[in-house]
């Protein structure tokens, strides 16, 4: 989530298929801020148990998620992956409105990244996004890019090191900052 020292980036409106997207807000975040383990359950609690039929090996009942593929994290959480754009999210995209909102944010963020010189066709670069609300309940697309060959994260705007060093002040050497960024890479 954006901190007071790093306000969310508001990108300019961009054209897409002849229409202007509304300007979105973006905020860099880190893997340790992903809400994978702090989400409320989305299944209503009822006192009913289902039975598994003999020889059942196909459990696919995931609802349509458009171009996003539903996957299950090894620790059990549902996440979504867009293989065309190399984008991951923990946001539940089975809801059409949420999925359209996410697609709009991702499209604009990728345009913003390309405009800032990022070559997205370079191998090993992926984007992780999550829809978040700030203190004023404004929708923000939290994001970070992952460079797998270098085992690092990066952002298209200035990122405070406050979250990386958990309050330790005065860290200025890039080599020390790199250790913290690589640590976050392994948190993903």
Secondary structure as GFF3:
##gff-version 3
##sequence-region A 1 188
A	DSSP	beta_strand	9	10	.	.	.	ID=ss1
A	DSSP	beta_strand	15	16	.	.	.	ID=ss2
A	DSSP	beta_strand	19	20	.	.	.	ID=ss3
A	DSSP	beta_strand	25	28	.	.	.	ID=ss4
A	DSSP	three_ten_helix	31	33	.	.	.	ID=ss5
A	DSSP	beta_strand	69	72	.	.	.	ID=ss6
A	DSSP	beta_strand	78	82	.	.	.	ID=ss7
A	DSSP	beta_strand	87	89	.	.	.	ID=ss8
A	DSSP	alpha_helix	96	115	.	.	.	ID=ss9
A	DSSP	beta_strand	125	133	.	.	.	ID=ss10
A	DSSP	beta_strand	139	147	.	.	.	ID=ss11
A	DSSP	beta_strand	152	154	.	.	.	ID=ss12
A	DSSP	alpha_helix	174	187	.	.	.	ID=ss13
###
